[in-house]
Amino acid sequence: MSGLDNTDIAILRILQEDSSLTNKQIAAKVHLSPTPVFERIKRLHEQGYIKRYMAVLDAEKLDCSFIAFCYIKMKQHTFDNAQRLMDAVQNMDEVGECYNISGDYDFLLKVYVSSMKDYQQFVLRILGELDCIGGLNSSFVMGEVKNTHAVPVR
C-alpha cells in the first residue's frame, strides 16, 4: 500500500462499502471537491487497487440460496489437470468462487443452486464429466453469519 495516503485509504473504504456513491458524495465524506476525488479514483483503478465494481445480489430472491462448499481432490497432480479444472470452472454459472487450496483437497468451490437435487445434478452432470477429479467432499451452509468481499484497508 505504499503510495497511498489517508485520503486514498478513506476512498477505498467508502467504495468498498457502497460503490454506487457519486464522486460528489464521496468528496463530501473525505472533505475534498469532486474533481480531485475523481482523479484519485481513476488512479486507484489504474494502479489496480480497484479491480471492479459490482452489485451484491440477493441469492434467496434469485432462487440460488442453497449454498454448498465443494472440496475437490485432483486425480493426479499435474499442470494439465489443474488447468483443465480451472478452465472448466470459469464456465460454471453455479460456481461463485473457486480457490486453489492446500491440505487434504486441492480446490474449494462455493456453489449456488436452488436445492439439494440441483446440487446433486451439478455434481453428477457437470463435475462428474471432468476426468481430472479424483474425489470430492461437500459441506452445506445452514445459516449465513457473515458474507462480504471486503478486504481490510488499513
Steps between C-alpha positions, in 0.01 A plus 500: 500500500796728457401818329154514655420783733221519756258647245564216254437249778180681600380494138570127472306432820206708380490333158528155652198575717290655220643533151181664373584830670569791270830685497318792661378280788845350552658845483274620781606206716875559448475882503621559145335630185371248245775553241793390721291205621432402139872517422590295807244231416624489143860459625401232753326310222795536259742382770287192564378580852146498363441189291133543410164629613213264567155472648442249781185306411256321727554126435172407668292728277680353199427142615868422557506487879619140535874550548750216498872502553646234276851377583667344197796265495687462172536150356862575422696814581600622156496844345262380226247358750504815712467719191213287370311549825576873523388554139180298551407692816505827305193380307302363796233756589430318826855563628526838668854455630783255439825475692809284453568392858751301702427206726296187434326654198626698204210731416208653687188606312214709635195377314161677479198291399134488595484160672678182602366336186654776286830457683487126434448573130789748504732238654391220268452682170758777518776399740451132414600571141846617607733201495768697686300485827599217731257573782287761666340581830213741560389720788169683496425841645237486774511871577699802392690683773706741288522549126724771364762545235654775709877509526649660812621847403741643753 
